[in-house]
């Protein structure tokens, strides 16, 4: 069982905190309930007494261990919170409803932890900032801007739309890349099984023929002998290479930059990734700018949200130029990573004073382009994969049956 525990330093000592559910009566004698994060029941009693509440029951909240918190969980939470606040549900009550009704215990624990922070007087923005793993600076900055301007409901709605569109875009890219990789992985396993177990069985039969074997059969048998003798080295090197590749990709900044550049240059797939990156970039900037965040400050979050090191570096250069008085259009043209359509739309937006609207239209356009590209890729990949698998598996089968066909013609 996983408990909602955090650790804070108090006078040099580490104090473990938990979320406590409490019940009591206020000054009017009305029964009230709530939750509070504290270092113990005594602290809960003292804190509530200061608020004029006579505590009758305090119980530490225990949570079941749950699944990992995903982008889908966070997107759904943002949408639910935005909907409830727009409907006039009080903030703490909205957190109660969403948290207690969530299917993932880990997400429910996170929501109720944030609620406990808000109940003690922490602003919503600062409560989210305590969990940077789940709420990035863009999310927190927009919530903070909404709180300051008194338009939190509108900005939560914008955030929900932004996260929904970003999530949909990511899922489309993943589906386009996952399908061929999965098929090729299965093909490799099938070929390995044929080489290690099937071909050796044919080999013992062919040796009894006492005749010369066709060249394709000899090649396949030679490959089979290599597989049988060195299978552990082949599989070990493949899985080891994949593991170390992804580890270095996660931990090495240079590796990430090199791979991001490479991904943009891959035929067919690179164009889809570029369009998706531009869609995220423009969608993020449109959302930040519409929230009233100054352009230079908004660009801080935009580069990281694009998800590509090339565009992160370009965004930093754009930010530097914009901060010295250069127009956004000119700065985007100087980095040379945006199509002319994007810069022209941004120029119109700057001239008309409707930059957020134009950026939103650009994001919509490129999201539609990604949809069409993924659909085209899916229809193109299926016949290509069938041809590759047919050639590979069919070639092996034909190579192993050639001696039998030859023997039949002799008889």
C-alpha positions in Angstrom: 0.0 0.0 0.0 1.4 3.4 -1.0 0.7 6.3 1.4 0.6 9.9 0.4 3.9 10.9 2.0 6.2 13.8 1.4 9.2 14.9 3.3 10.0 18.4 4.5 12.9 19.8 6.5 12.1 21.3 9.8 14.9 22.5 12.0 17.4 20.2 10.3 15.2 17.1 10.8 13.2 15.3 8.1 9.4 15.4 8.8 7.2 12.9 6.9 3.9 14.4 5.9 0.7 12.6 4.9 -2.8 13.6 3.9 -5.3 13.4 6.7 -9.1 13.3 6.3 -10.8 15.2 9.1 -14.3 15.9 10.3 -15.4 18.5 12.8 -17.8 21.3 13.6 -17.4 25.0 12.8 -18.3 27.9 15.0 -22.0 27.7 14.0 -22.1 24.0 15.0 -22.3 22.8 11.4 -20.5 19.6 10.5 -17.6 20.2 8.1 -15.2 17.8 6.4 -12.0 18.1 4.5 -8.4 16.9 4.0 -5.1 18.4 5.2 -1.5 17.6 4.5 0.5 17.6 7.8 3.2 15.9 9.8 0.9 14.2 12.2 -2.6 14.2 13.8 -1.6 16.7 16.4 -0.6 19.3 13.8 -4.0 18.7 12.0 -5.8 19.4 15.3 -3.8 22.6 16.0 -4.2 23.9 12.5 -8.0 23.4 12.5 -8.5 24.8 16.0 -6.8 28.0 14.7 -9.5 28.1 12.0 -12.2 27.8 14.6 -13.0 24.2 13.9 -13.7 21.6 16.7 -12.2 18.4 15.4 -14.1 15.2 16.1 -12.3 12.7 13.8 -8.9 12.6 12.1 -7.7 9.7 9.9 -4.6 9.3 7.7 -5.6 8.7 4.1 -4.2 5.5 2.6 -4.0 5.0 -1.1 -3.7 1.8 -3.2 -0.7 1.6 -5.5 -1.8 2.5 -9.0 -0.6 2.6 -12.6 1.8 5.2 -13.9 0.3 8.6 -14.5 0.1 9.2 -18.2 -0.4 12.2 -20.4 -4.0 11.0 -21.0 -4.7 11.1 -17.2 -3.3 14.7 -17.0 -5.3 15.7 -20.1 -8.5 14.2 -18.7 -7.9 15.9 -15.4 -7.4 19.3 -17.0 -10.6 18.9 -19.1 -12.7 17.8 -16.0 -11.4 20.7 -13.9 -12.0 23.2 -16.6 -15.6 21.9 -17.1 -16.4 22.0 -13.4 -15.0 25.4 -12.8 -16.9 26.8 -15.8 -20.1 25.2 -14.4 -19.5 27.2 -11.1 -18.3 24.3 -8.9 -16.0 25.5 -6.1 -12.3 24.7 -6.7 -11.9 22.4 -3.7 -15.1 20.6 -4.4 -14.0 20.1 -8.1 -10.8 18.5 -6.9 -12.8 16.2 -4.5 -15.1 15.0 -7.3 -12.3 14.4 -9.8 -9.9 12.9 -7.4 -12.3 10.5 -5.6 -13.8 9.3 -8.9 -10.5 8.7 -10.8 -9.9 5.1 -12.0 -6.1 5.4 -11.5 -5.2 5.5 -7.8 -1.9 7.2 -8.5 -3.6 10.0 -10.3 -6.3 10.2 -7.5 -3.5 10.5 -4.9 -1.8 13.3 -6.9 -5.1 15.3 -7.3 -6.0 15.0 -3.6 -2.4 15.9 -2.6 -2.8 19.1 -4.6 -6.2 19.7 -3.1 -4.7 19.4 0.4 -2.1 22.1 -0.5 -4.8 24.4 -1.8 -6.8 24.0 1.4 -3.9 25.2 3.5 -3.8 28.5 1.5 -1.4 27.6 -1.4 -2.4 29.1 -4.7 -3.4 26.7 -7.5 -0.3 27.7 -9.6 2.1 27.0 -6.7 0.4 23.8 -5.8 1.0 22.6 -9.4 4.6 23.7 -9.3 5.3 21.2 -6.5 4.9 18.4 -9.1 7.1 19.5 -12.1 7.2 15.9 -13.3 3.5 16.2 -14.2 2.9 19.9 -14.7 5.4 21.7 -16.9 6.2 25.4 -16.7 3.8 26.1 -19.6 0.9 24.6 -17.6 1.9 26.4 -14.4 2.5 29.8 -16.1 -1.0 29.7 -17.8 -2.7 28.8 -14.5 -0.8 31.6 -12.7 -1.8 34.1 -15.5 -5.4 32.9 -15.1 -5.4 33.4 -11.3 -3.9 36.9 -11.6 -6.3 38.0 -14.3 -9.4 36.4 -12.8 -10.0 34.2 -15.9 -8.9 30.9 -14.6 -11.9 29.0 -16.1 -11.1 30.3 -19.6 -7.4 29.5 -19.3 -8.1 26.0 -18.0 -10.3 25.5 -21.0 -7.5 26.6 -23.3 -5.1 24.3 -21.5 -7.5 21.4 -21.9 -7.9 22.1 -25.7 -4.1 22.4 -26.0 -3.4 19.2 -24.2 -6.1 17.3 -26.1 -4.7 18.4 -29.5 -1.1 17.7 -28.4 -2.1 14.2 -27.1 -3.9 13.4 -30.4 -1.0 14.5 -32.4 1.5 12.4 -30.4 -0.7 9.3 -30.7 -0.9 9.7 -34.5 2.9 9.9 -34.8 3.4 6.9 -32.5 0.9 4.9 -34.5 2.6 5.8 -37.8 6.0 4.7 -36.4 5.0 1.7 -34.2 3.2 -0.3 -36.9 6.2 -0.9 -39.2 8.6 -1.4 -36.3 6.3 -4.0 -34.7 5.9 -5.9 -38.0 9.7 -5.9 -38.7 10.4 -7.1 -35.2 7.9 -10.0 -35.7 9.5 -10.8 -39.0 13.0 -11.0 -37.4 11.7 -13.4 -34.8 10.0 -15.6 -37.4 13.2 -15.7 -39.5 15.3 -16.5 -36.4 13.0 -19.5 -35.6 13.3 -20.7 -39.2 17.0 -20.4 -39.1 17.6 -22.1 -35.7 15.0 -24.9 -35.8 13.5 -25.4 -39.3 16.5 -25.2 -41.6 18.7 -27.7 -39.6 15.9 -30.3 -39.9 16.0 -29.8 -43.7 19.8 -30.0 -43.7 19.8 -33.6 -42.3 17.4 -34.6 -45.0 19.4 -33.0 -47.8 22.7 -34.7 -46.7 21.1 -38.0 -47.5 20.6 -37.0 -51.2 24.2 -37.2 -52.0 23.9 -34.6 -54.7 25.0 -31.0 -55.1 22.6 -28.5 -53.6 21.5 -25.2 -55.3 23.3 -22.0 -54.4 20.3 -20.4 -52.7 19.9 -23.4 -50.4 23.7 -23.4 -49.6 23.5 -19.7 -48.7 20.5 -20.2 -46.4 22.1 -23.3 -44.8 25.3 -21.3 -44.1 23.2 -18.5 -42.5 21.4 -21.1 -40.4 24.7 -22.6 -39.2 25.8 -19.1 -38.2 22.5 -18.4 -36.3 22.7 -21.8 -34.5 26.3 -21.3 -33.4 26.1 -17.6 -32.5 22.4 -17.1 -31.6 23.2 -15.8 -28.1 25.7 -13.3 -29.5 23.2 -12.1 -32.2 20.3 -11.6 -29.8 22.5 -10.2 -27.1 24.1 -7.6 -29.4 20.7 -6.6 -30.8 19.0 -6.2 -27.5 22.1 -4.6 -25.9 22.4 -2.1 -28.7 18.7 -1.1 -28.5 19.0 -0.7 -24.7 22.2 1.3 -24.7 20.9 3.4 -27.7 17.7 4.4 -25.8 19.7 5.0 -22.5 22.1 7.3 -24.3 19.3 9.0 -26.1 17.6 9.8 -22.7 20.7 10.9 -20.9 23.0 12.5 -23.5 22.0 15.9 -24.7 24.3 15.6 -27.8 22.7 12.3 -28.7 19.2 13.8 -28.4 20.2 16.7 -30.7 21.8 14.4 -33.2 18.8 12.1 -33.3 16.3 15.0 -33.5 18.2 16.3 -36.6 18.3 12.8 -38.1 14.6 12.3 -37.5 13.8 15.4 -39.5 15.8 14.2 -42.4 14.4 10.7 -42.7 12.5 10.2 -46.0 8.7 10.3 -45.7 8.7 10.0 -41.8 10.8 13.2 -41.4 8.2 15.3 -43.1 5.5 14.1 -40.8 7.6 14.7 -37.7 8.5 18.2 -38.9 4.8 19.1 -39.5 3.9 17.7 -36.1 6.7 19.7 -34.4 5.5 23.0 -36.1 1.9 22.2 -35.1 3.0 21.8 -31.5 5.2 24.9 -31.6 2.5 27.2 -33.1 -0.2 25.7 -30.8 1.8 26.4 -27.7 2.7 29.9 -28.7 -0.9 30.7 -29.6 -2.1 29.4 -26.2 0.5 31.4 -24.3 0.0 34.6 -26.3 -3.8 34.4 -26.0 -3.4 34.1 -22.2 -1.7 37.5 -22.2 1.8 36.1 -21.5 4.4 38.5 -23.0 6.0 37.2 -26.2 9.6 36.9 -24.8 8.4 35.1 -21.7 6.1 32.8 -23.8 9.0 31.7 -25.9 10.6 30.2 -22.8 8.0 27.4 -22.8 7.5 27.1 -26.5 10.8 25.6 -27.4 10.6 22.7 -24.9 7.0 22.0 -25.8 8.0 21.5 -29.5 9.7 18.2 -28.5 12.6 18.6 -30.9 16.1 19.9 -30.1 16.4 21.7 -33.5 13.3 23.8 -32.8 14.4 24.3 -29.2 17.6 25.8 -30.4 15.8 27.9 -33.0 13.3 29.2 -30.4 16.2 30.3 -28.2 17.7 32.3 -31.1 14.2 33.8 -31.9 13.8 34.8 -28.2 17.2 36.5 -28.2 16.3 38.5 -31.4 12.8 39.4 -30.3 14.1 40.7 -26.9 16.4 43.1 -28.8 13.5 44.6 -30.8 13.4 42.3 -33.9 9.9 41.3 -35.1 8.8 37.7 -34.5 8.4 37.2 -38.3 11.9 38.4 -39.1 13.4 36.3 -36.2 11.5 33.2 -37.5 12.8 33.8 -41.0 16.4 34.1 -39.7 16.5 30.7 -38.1 15.4 29.0 -41.4 13.4 26.1 -39.9 9.9 27.3 -40.6 8.1 27.1 -44.1 7.2 30.3 -45.8 3.5 29.6 -45.1 4.2 29.9 -41.3 6.2 33.1 -41.5 3.7 34.7 -43.8 0.8 33.9 -41.5 2.7 35.2 -38.5 3.5 38.4 -40.4 -0.2 38.9 -41.1 -1.0 38.2 -37.5 1.5 40.8 -36.3 0.2 43.4 -38.7 -3.4 42.8 -37.8 -2.9 42.5 -34.1 -4.4 38.9 -34.1 -1.2 36.9 -33.7 -2.8 34.3 -31.5 -5.6 33.7 -34.0 -3.2 33.3 -36.9 -0.9 31.0 -34.9 -4.0 28.9 -34.0 -4.9 28.7 -37.7 -1.3 27.6 -38.6 -1.5 24.9 -35.9 -4.9 23.7 -37.3 -3.5 23.5 -40.8 -0.4 21.5 -39.8 -2.5 19.2 -37.6 -4.7 18.4 -40.6 -1.6 17.9 -42.7 -0.3 15.4 -40.2 -3.6 13.6 -40.2 -3.5 13.3 -44.0 0.2 12.2 -44.0 -0.4 9.5 -41.4 -3.4 8.2 -43.3 -1.4 8.1 -46.5 1.5 6.4 -44.7 -0.7 3.8 -43.3 -2.2 2.9 -46.7 1.3 2.9 -48.3 3.1 1.0 -45.5 0.8 -2.1 -45.6 1.6 -3.2 -49.2 5.3 -2.3 -48.7 5.5 -4.4 -45.6 3.7 -7.3 -47.3 6.2 -7.2 -50.2 9.1 -7.2 -47.8 7.7 -10.0 -45.7 6.7 -12.0 -48.8 10.2 -11.6 -50.3 12.0 -12.5 -47.1 9.9 -15.5 -45.9 9.0 -16.7 -49.4 12.7 -16.5 -50.4 13.7 -18.8 -47.5 10.9 -21.3 -48.2 11.8 -21.5 -51.9 15.5 -21.8 -51.1 14.7 -24.8 -48.9 12.4 -26.5 -51.3 14.6 -26.1 -54.4 16.5 -29.4 -53.8 13.1 -31.2 -53.4 11.9 -29.8 -56.7 15.2 -30.8 -58.3 14.9 -34.3 -56.9 11.3 -34.6 -58.2 12.4 -33.6 -61.7 15.2 -36.2 -61.7 12.8 -39.0 -60.6 
